[in-house]
């Protein structure tokens, strides 16, 4: 087993790599030099997910508020209009 070095270049949108011997010559394996790079897709921001999450929370709060109002005023409102909440 001969000694070798693995060099990595990790950037924001790519990763590069190379395998060299102690004299910094590229190592060959199966007739190919051992080096390459991989491009990475750019990350997405969480703004769209955040908007959906806050919208869902806002809708849930509104439903709870309406439910609480109904519990408080239902007895008095149904005296005058029994079908108020059905509409």
Backbone bond lengths (Angstrom), bond angles and torsions (degrees), N, CA, C in turn:
res aa  C-N    CA-C-N  psi(-1)  N-CA   C-N-CA  omega(-1)  CA-C   N-CA-C  phi
1 X - - - 1.450 - - 1.525 108.19 -
2 X 1.322 115.75 116.49 1.468 119.25 179.06 1.520 110.61 -88.73
3 X 1.318 116.27 156.14 1.450 121.21 -179.23 1.533 109.50 -76.66
4 X 1.327 115.38 148.22 1.461 120.64 176.15 1.525 108.39 -151.52
5 X 1.321 114.79 164.30 1.458 122.04 177.17 1.523 108.57 -119.84
6 X 1.298 115.59 143.21 1.452 121.72 174.39 1.526 107.40 -111.84
7 X 1.321 115.90 115.91 1.461 120.82 179.47 1.517 109.97 -101.86
8 X 1.313 116.24 133.93 1.461 121.71 179.74 1.517 110.04 -121.76
9 X 1.322 116.10 139.09 1.460 122.44 173.86 1.527 106.18 -125.99
10 X 1.308 115.71 101.28 1.457 120.37 -175.45 1.523 108.46 -105.36
11 X 1.320 115.13 115.78 1.460 121.47 -179.90 1.518 110.78 -110.02
12 X 1.327 115.47 -168.99 1.459 120.08 -178.32 1.519 112.01 -77.27
13 X 1.333 117.78 -27.59 1.460 118.93 -178.41 1.528 112.68 -131.98
14 X 1.343 117.29 12.06 1.463 119.54 178.17 1.526 110.61 -157.30
15 X 1.324 114.65 159.82 1.460 121.84 174.35 1.523 107.13 -131.04
16 X 1.319 116.61 129.27 1.455 121.10 176.75 1.512 109.64 -117.07
17 X 1.328 116.16 151.69 1.456 120.30 -179.09 1.523 109.60 -147.62
18 X 1.337 115.29 154.04 1.471 121.88 176.79 1.524 108.10 -154.52
19 X 1.333 115.93 144.80 1.462 122.32 176.86 1.519 107.14 -112.84
20 X 1.347 116.31 124.25 1.464 120.72 -178.19 1.528 110.00 -128.01
21 X 1.333 114.34 161.57 1.465 119.43 173.84 1.528 108.13 -87.03
22 X 1.328 119.02 178.30 1.471 120.53 -178.41 1.532 113.44 -60.42
23 X 1.333 119.13 -18.94 1.466 122.06 177.74 1.531 111.09 -94.16
24 X 1.307 118.70 9.89 1.464 126.17 178.64 1.526 113.51 64.37
25 X 1.326 116.38 33.69 1.457 121.62 170.98 1.523 107.30 -97.83
26 X 1.337 116.33 142.50 1.465 119.62 -179.60 1.519 110.52 -63.00
27 X 1.307 116.00 137.56 1.459 122.03 177.75 1.527 107.64 -85.00
28 X 1.336 116.14 140.75 1.470 121.16 177.51 1.519 108.83 -109.37
29 X 1.314 115.46 140.10 1.461 121.64 177.70 1.521 106.97 -140.53
30 X 1.321 116.99 127.01 1.460 123.08 -178.40 1.524 111.71 54.50
31 X 1.336 116.15 37.64 1.458 122.09 176.48 1.513 115.41 79.13
32 X 1.309 118.51 9.13 1.469 121.35 -178.80 1.517 109.96 -126.21
33 X 1.339 114.90 142.82 1.457 119.60 172.87 1.525 108.72 -70.49
34 X 1.325 115.86 140.25 1.461 120.48 -178.49 1.531 110.20 -91.47
35 X 1.319 115.16 86.67 1.450 121.79 174.70 1.523 107.96 -157.24
36 X 1.327 116.36 157.97 1.450 120.02 179.23 1.512 111.60 176.00
37 X 1.316 113.62 -177.74 1.464 119.62 178.39 1.520 108.93 -149.92
38 X 1.298 114.66 158.19 1.456 122.23 179.51 1.524 107.52 -132.22
39 X 1.332 115.87 128.67 1.461 120.21 175.89 1.522 108.81 -89.82
40 X 1.316 115.74 138.87 1.457 121.95 -177.32 1.523 107.85 -113.28
41 X 1.337 115.86 137.05 1.462 119.23 176.78 1.520 109.65 -64.06
42 X 1.314 113.81 145.36 1.455 118.96 -179.69 1.516 109.85 -69.04
43 X 1.314 116.89 140.70 1.453 121.92 -179.57 1.514 112.32 -67.36
44 X 1.315 116.12 153.73 1.459 122.31 178.85 1.527 109.27 -99.62
45 X 1.313 114.96 147.13 1.460 118.45 176.82 1.527 109.11 -77.64
46 X 1.296 115.42 162.47 1.465 120.70 -177.55 1.520 111.84 -93.15
47 X 1.334 117.81 11.71 1.465 119.72 -174.56 1.526 112.34 -63.18
48 X 1.332 117.74 -40.90 1.460 119.86 -179.97 1.538 110.75 -65.14
49 X 1.318 116.12 -44.93 1.468 120.53 178.50 1.529 110.55 -63.25
50 X 1.319 115.74 -40.17 1.463 120.44 -179.61 1.525 110.52 -63.65
51 X 1.341 117.28 -41.74 1.461 120.46 178.59 1.522 111.49 -61.64
52 X 1.321 116.94 -42.11 1.464 120.49 178.88 1.528 110.64 -64.81
53 X 1.323 116.30 -42.03 1.466 120.50 -178.96 1.525 110.92 -65.03
54 X 1.336 117.83 -44.92 1.465 119.83 -179.69 1.522 110.86 -68.20
55 X 1.328 117.50 -35.49 1.465 120.20 176.60 1.516 111.79 -63.53
56 X 1.331 115.48 -40.63 1.472 120.17 178.85 1.530 110.28 -64.76
57 X 1.322 116.96 -42.61 1.467 120.46 178.95 1.527 110.96 -64.07
58 X 1.336 116.07 -41.60 1.459 120.11 179.63 1.531 110.80 -62.98
59 X 1.334 116.90 -42.42 1.462 120.80 178.40 1.528 111.44 -64.19
60 X 1.328 116.89 -41.56 1.473 120.42 178.06 1.535 111.33 -63.36
61 X 1.343 116.65 -41.08 1.476 119.57 178.16 1.525 110.61 -63.68
62 X 1.335 116.78 -40.60 1.461 120.10 179.75 1.531 110.81 -63.75
63 X 1.332 116.57 -42.57 1.470 120.21 178.11 1.524 110.65 -61.86
64 X 1.333 117.01 -43.23 1.471 120.50 178.82 1.521 111.32 -62.74
65 X 1.329 117.07 -42.97 1.458 120.54 -179.57 1.528 110.82 -62.35
66 X 1.332 116.85 -42.97 1.466 119.99 177.95 1.525 111.63 -64.62
67 X 1.332 116.24 -37.66 1.461 120.14 178.42 1.533 110.46 -64.79
68 X 1.339 116.41 -42.64 1.465 119.96 179.24 1.533 111.32 -65.05
69 X 1.337 116.43 -42.06 1.457 119.51 178.09 1.530 110.99 -62.05
70 X 1.316 116.10 -40.71 1.461 119.91 179.18 1.534 110.36 -62.96
71 X 1.349 116.31 -43.54 1.471 119.21 179.08 1.522 111.31 -60.80
72 X 1.322 116.99 -38.31 1.463 120.91 -176.19 1.530 111.30 -73.17
73 X 1.350 116.70 -45.79 1.462 120.29 -170.79 1.530 115.29 -102.83
74 X 1.319 118.76 -0.71 1.464 120.55 -174.28 1.527 112.78 -59.23
75 X 1.299 117.65 -44.47 1.468 120.62 -176.75 1.523 110.99 -60.81
76 X 1.331 118.25 -42.22 1.465 121.56 -177.71 1.526 111.60 -74.43
77 X 1.330 117.62 -39.94 1.467 120.85 -177.37 1.522 111.01 -68.96
78 X 1.318 118.11 -39.80 1.465 120.39 -178.08 1.532 112.36 -68.58
79 X 1.313 118.21 -16.46 1.466 121.17 174.86 1.538 109.74 -65.24
80 X 1.345 116.14 -39.50 1.463 121.22 -177.14 1.523 112.68 -92.57
81 X 1.334 116.81 -35.69 1.470 120.29 -177.38 1.528 108.36 -144.43
82 X 1.346 118.04 96.82 1.472 120.72 -176.07 1.534 113.51 -66.68
83 X 1.323 119.02 -19.28 1.473 122.23 -177.29 1.539 112.95 -103.26
84 X 1.322 116.19 13.06 1.466 120.76 -177.14 1.522 112.53 -57.60
85 X 1.325 117.20 -48.71 1.473 120.43 -176.19 1.525 111.96 -77.28
86 X 1.328 118.11 -21.18 1.470 120.27 176.59 1.524 110.77 -71.56
87 X 1.333 116.18 -29.32 1.468 119.85 177.72 1.487 107.66 -78.18
